[in-house]
Amino acid sequence: MQFNDYINTIFSSPPTVGLMVAVFLDNTLEVKDAGRDRGMPWWVPFRSFKGDSRNEEFYSLPFNLNRFFPPS
């Protein structure tokens, strides 16, 4: 009885079902197109904080607090 309650709870949540379907579909891509289709080339400059000058602007603290709390 408890197992049925767990399954009903999980599958009655639309976000959870959507996540499961998205993960399944995302992982069924062919390997040769997987990086391009998942947007991996777009993320390359953002893999490290110092990789792109836009990161410093985007993640900067307000009121110039980066002087006191530098990024790691």
C-alpha positions in Angstrom: 0.0 0.0 0.0 2.8 2.5 0.8 4.6 1.7 -2.4 1.4 2.6 -4.4 1.2 5.9 -2.4 4.8 6.8 -3.3 4.3 6.1 -7.0 1.0 8.0 -7.1 2.6 11.0 -5.4 5.6 11.0 -7.8 3.6 10.6 -11.0 0.8 13.0 -10.0 3.2 15.9 -10.0 3.4 17.5 -13.4 6.9 19.1 -12.9 8.3 15.7 -11.9 6.8 13.9 -14.8 8.0 16.7 -17.1 11.5 16.4 -15.7 11.5 12.6 -16.2 10.4 13.0 -19.8 12.9 15.8 -20.5 15.8 13.7 -19.0 14.8 10.7 -21.0 14.5 12.6 -24.3 17.7 14.5 -23.6 19.6 11.3 -23.1 18.3 9.6 -26.2 20.2 12.1 -28.5 22.8 10.6 -30.8 26.3 11.0 -29.4 27.6 12.9 -32.4 25.0 15.7 -32.0 24.6 15.6 -28.3 27.0 18.5 -27.5 25.6 20.8 -30.1 22.0 20.0 -29.4 22.4 20.5 -25.6 23.9 23.9 -26.0 27.4 22.8 -24.8 29.3 25.1 -27.2 27.4 28.1 -25.7 28.6 27.2 -22.2 32.3 26.9 -23.0 33.2 30.5 -22.1 31.3 30.3 -18.8 32.9 27.1 -17.4 35.4 29.1 -15.4 34.8 32.5 -13.7 37.8 34.1 -15.5 36.9 32.6 -18.9 34.7 35.6 -20.0 34.7 39.2 -19.0 30.9 39.2 -18.9 31.1 36.8 -15.9 32.7 39.4 -13.7 30.1 42.0 -14.6 27.2 39.5 -14.1 28.4 38.0 -10.8 29.7 41.2 -9.3 28.4 42.2 -5.9 26.5 45.5 -5.5 28.2 48.6 -4.1 31.6 47.4 -5.3 31.8 44.8 -2.5 34.0 42.6 -4.7 37.0 44.5 -3.3 36.3 42.9 0.1 34.9 39.5 -1.1 36.9 38.4 -4.2 35.7 35.4 -6.1 37.4 32.1 -5.5 
